[in-house]
Each structure stands twice: as C-alpha cells, then as structure tokens.
Amino acid sequence: MQSPKWLEHLREAETAYVLFSGGKDSSAALVYTKELIEKFCESPRLVALHVNTTAGLPAVENFSAEFCAHVGVPLKVLRPEEDYFTLVKRWGVPRPRARWCCFHLKIEPIKLFLEGQENYVILDGIRREESRKRSEYPPTYNHPHFGLVIHPIIDWTKENVEEFIASRALPVNPAYDLGFSSWECWCGVFKRKCEFEKLLEVDTDFFMKLVELEDSLRSGYAYAYFNGEPFYLRDLLSDE
C-alpha cells in the first residue's frame, strides 16, 4: 500500500471523520482510511459520521451500526433538527429545482456538529467516475461548511471498489440486492417508479408513511414525477 500525497493532512489531525452512508463507496472509503491510519499514522482518532436523514428506511441505521461494529470503527449518528416529514409539510416535496432536502437533512446536521470540533479532517466516498462534475474534483478541498475534505477514493473505479470490498470480505448493504439506488433518502427527486413499487413490497409501513404525507399536502401535488408526469403513491395501492 502506497501512502497518498494527502496523507500529511491525516497525520496532523486529531480526528478523522469519514462520512458514512452505508453504501459501497463510503464503506470502501472508511476501511481504506482505517488501513492508512494503522499503517502510516500514529493519529488521528477515526470516527464514522452517519446522518439519519429521517427520510430513509430503518434498515439503513441497522446496517450502518452493524458495519461499523464489524470493522471496529466508532459510529456517530446525526439527525436534522426537524425531520423530513415536518419539513415537507412546510416546503413541499423536494423537486430537482428545489432540492432543499440535501442541505437541511444532510449538510446542516454535519455543519452544526462540526462547529464544536477542533483539529479534524473530513473524508468521503466521492469518485470521479460518478459524474462529469465530480470528474473535475481535486483530491482535497476546503468545503464551505465542513472545512478540509479529502476524497480518498476519488480515482477509484466501480470495479476497484468492488474488488476492495471482496478482498476484505466486507458486508454489503442489502439495498443493492433489492435494486434501490439508496435507502437513506426517499425524497422522490431521483427515485424510479419501480423503486416505489419495491418499497411497498419490502417495507409497507414506511411506504404508507409516504402515502399519508402525500395525502396531507394541501397543494394536491404528486409525491414524484416521471418523464414530467405526476405519479401518486396512492395509485400503487389501487393497483394492489
């Protein structure tokens, strides 16, 4: 294992927080960072930082706790000050041009937590291969809310991640087997119709919470849109 150029940032920090969603990329980033610290650094203390968005399935929290216990890394769970369901009733369901969810459910809880911290560094599982925008990201940068952020697996491919997880026999989030793009956020912005159909099957209670939320919206707007057309979650109940 070669030491990366940004390793000095780890050596200088007292705490390294790895943003952990429970997905494969953040799982690989967490364990890779742990191995780097064990091999090249006397410090820092490593902590997995997970945000319970309140818009995700309970299985997300269970897997996150089990994974971190498996790899021997302490887990710190954060939550937004107001939950997703409360905010939707105030601002409406997030849309591609009104994605208030990302800041208020993810970024803000981390920002507030870090305000009381000193001499830390943040790491995440972002990879260049994921999008055109991310393809231009540098390995490190100063985040406006988090401070210094390192992307330890920025140059890894999807295959690199898969090989790393397999070589360490790491647990994999069961969401992948169910075809969900994410368990941690069901705001509807990027979800597919088939995912809502699967959600009804695997977690009816959570699906019904979303239906009740949709029915509570005074505007009568649909919870999601596909190809510009409204999609009402309650229509899936009619199909059933």
C-alpha positions in Angstrom: 0.0 0.0 0.0 1.4 3.4 -1.1 0.9 6.5 1.0 -1.1 9.1 -0.8 0.0 12.7 -1.2 -2.7 14.0 1.2 -1.6 11.6 4.0 0.0 14.5 5.9 -3.4 16.0 6.5 -4.4 12.8 8.4 -1.2 12.9 10.4 -1.8 16.5 11.5 -5.4 15.9 12.6 -6.7 14.7 15.9 -9.9 13.3 14.5 -10.7 11.9 11.1 -14.5 11.8 10.3 -15.5 9.6 7.4 -18.9 10.4 6.0 -20.6 7.1 6.0 -23.9 6.5 4.2 -23.8 2.7 4.2 -23.2 2.4 0.5 -20.3 0.6 -1.1 -18.2 3.7 -1.8 -18.4 5.0 1.7 -17.8 1.5 3.1 -14.6 1.3 1.0 -13.5 4.8 1.9 -14.0 4.1 5.6 -12.0 0.9 5.7 -9.3 2.2 3.3 -8.8 5.2 5.6 -8.6 2.9 8.6 -5.9 0.9 7.0 -3.9 4.0 6.0 -4.0 5.3 9.6 -3.0 2.0 11.0 0.0 1.7 8.6 1.2 5.3 8.3 -0.1 7.4 11.2 0.1 7.5 15.0 -3.0 9.5 15.0 -5.8 10.6 14.3 -8.8 9.0 16.0 -11.1 7.6 13.3 -14.9 8.0 13.5 -17.6 7.1 11.0 -20.1 10.0 10.7 -23.6 8.9 9.6 -26.6 11.2 9.1 -30.0 9.7 9.8 -31.9 11.9 7.2 -35.3 10.8 8.7 -36.2 10.1 5.1 -34.7 6.7 5.0 -35.6 3.2 5.9 -34.8 1.8 9.4 -32.7 -0.8 7.8 -30.2 1.9 6.9 -29.5 2.7 10.6 -29.2 -1.0 11.4 -26.7 -1.7 8.6 -24.6 1.3 9.5 -24.3 0.2 13.1 -23.5 -3.4 12.1 -20.9 -2.5 9.5 -19.0 -0.1 11.8 -19.1 -2.7 14.6 -17.8 -5.3 12.1 -14.8 -3.1 11.1 -14.1 -1.8 14.6 -14.8 1.9 13.9 -16.8 4.1 16.3 -20.0 5.4 14.8 -21.5 8.9 15.4 -25.1 9.3 14.2 -26.5 12.8 13.5 -30.1 13.9 12.8 -31.6 17.1 11.4 -33.2 19.4 13.9 -36.6 18.9 12.2 -37.4 15.7 10.4 -38.2 15.2 6.7 -42.0 14.8 7.2 -42.3 18.1 9.1 -40.3 20.0 6.5 -42.3 18.6 3.6 -45.5 19.9 5.1 -43.9 23.3 5.3 -42.0 23.5 2.0 -43.5 20.7 -0.2 -41.9 17.6 -1.6 -38.3 18.2 -2.9 -38.0 18.6 -6.7 -35.0 18.7 -9.0 -35.1 22.5 -9.0 -36.0 22.8 -5.3 -33.7 20.3 -3.6 -33.9 21.7 -0.1 -33.5 18.2 1.3 -29.8 17.8 0.7 -28.8 20.8 2.7 -31.3 20.6 5.6 -31.3 16.8 6.0 -27.6 16.1 5.4 -25.3 19.1 5.2 -26.7 21.1 8.0 -26.6 18.4 10.7 -22.9 17.8 9.9 -22.2 21.6 9.8 -23.8 22.1 13.3 -21.9 19.1 14.7 -18.5 20.3 13.4 -18.9 23.8 14.8 -17.9 22.3 18.2 -15.0 20.4 16.9 -11.3 21.3 16.5 -8.4 19.9 14.5 -10.3 17.5 12.4 -10.4 16.4 8.8 -13.4 15.1 6.8 -13.2 12.2 4.3 -15.9 10.8 2.0 -16.5 8.2 -0.7 -16.8 10.5 -3.8 -15.3 9.2 -7.0 -14.6 11.0 -10.3 -16.3 8.2 -12.3 -19.7 9.0 -10.8 -20.4 12.2 -12.8 -19.0 14.8 -15.1 -18.9 17.4 -12.3 -17.1 15.1 -9.9 -14.6 14.2 -12.6 -13.1 17.6 -12.1 -12.8 17.4 -8.3 -9.3 17.7 -6.7 -8.3 15.0 -4.1 -8.7 17.7 -1.3 -10.6 21.0 -1.0 -12.0 23.4 1.6 -15.7 22.8 1.9 -17.7 26.0 2.8 -19.4 24.2 5.7 -17.1 21.3 6.7 -13.6 22.7 6.3 -10.9 20.4 4.8 -12.3 17.5 2.9 -10.4 14.6 1.5 -11.7 12.2 -1.2 -9.6 9.1 -0.5 -11.0 7.0 -3.3 -11.5 9.8 -5.8 -9.6 8.0 -8.6 -11.1 4.5 -7.9 -13.4 2.9 -10.4 -16.5 0.9 -9.6 -14.5 -2.2 -10.1 -11.8 -1.0 -7.7 -14.5 -0.6 -5.0 -16.0 -4.0 -5.7 -12.5 -5.7 -5.6 -11.6 -3.9 -2.3 -14.8 -4.9 -0.6 -14.5 -8.5 -1.8 -10.8 -8.8 -0.8 -11.7 -7.7 2.8 -14.9 -9.7 2.9 -16.8 -6.6 3.9 -20.6 -6.7 4.5 -22.6 -5.1 1.6 -25.8 -3.2 2.2 -28.8 -5.4 1.2 -30.3 -2.4 -0.6 -28.2 -3.3 -3.6 -29.9 -6.7 -4.0 -33.3 -5.1 -3.9 -32.4 -2.6 -6.7 -32.7 0.5 -4.6 -30.4 3.4 -5.6 -30.4 4.5 -2.0 -32.1 3.5 1.3 -31.2 6.7 3.1 -33.3 9.2 1.1 -36.8 8.7 -0.2 -37.5 12.3 -1.1 -38.6 11.3 -4.6 -36.3 13.5 -6.6 -34.3 10.8 -8.3 -36.2 7.7 -7.3 -37.7 5.5 -10.1 -41.3 4.2 -10.1 -40.0 0.6 -9.8 -38.3 1.5 -6.6 -41.5 2.8 -5.0 -43.2 -0.5 -6.2 -40.4 -2.4 -4.4 -40.7 -0.2 -1.3 -44.3 -1.1 -1.0 -43.3 -4.8 -1.0 -40.4 -4.7 1.4 -41.4 -2.0 3.9 -45.1 -1.4 3.7 -45.1 0.7 6.9 -42.6 3.2 5.6 -44.4 3.3 2.2 -47.7 4.1 4.0 -46.0 7.0 5.8 -45.1 8.5 2.5 -48.7 8.0 1.2 -50.0 9.7 4.3 -47.5 12.5 3.7 -48.6 12.8 0.1 -52.3 13.0 1.1 -51.5 15.7 3.7 -50.2 18.1 1.1 -52.7 20.9 0.6 -51.5 21.5 -2.9 -52.5 18.1 -4.0 -49.2 17.7 -5.8 -48.0 14.2 -6.6 -45.1 12.8 -4.5 -43.0 12.1 -7.6 -42.8 12.8 -11.3 -41.6 10.6 -14.1 -41.0 11.9 -17.6 -42.7 15.1 -16.5 -45.9 13.3 -15.5 -47.2 13.3 -11.9 -47.0 10.0 -10.0 -49.2 9.4 -7.0 -48.0 6.9 -4.5 -51.6 6.1 -3.5 -52.2 4.8 -7.1 -49.9 1.9 -6.3 -52.3 0.9 -3.5 -55.1 0.9 -6.1 -53.1 -1.4 -8.2 -52.6 -3.7 -5.2 
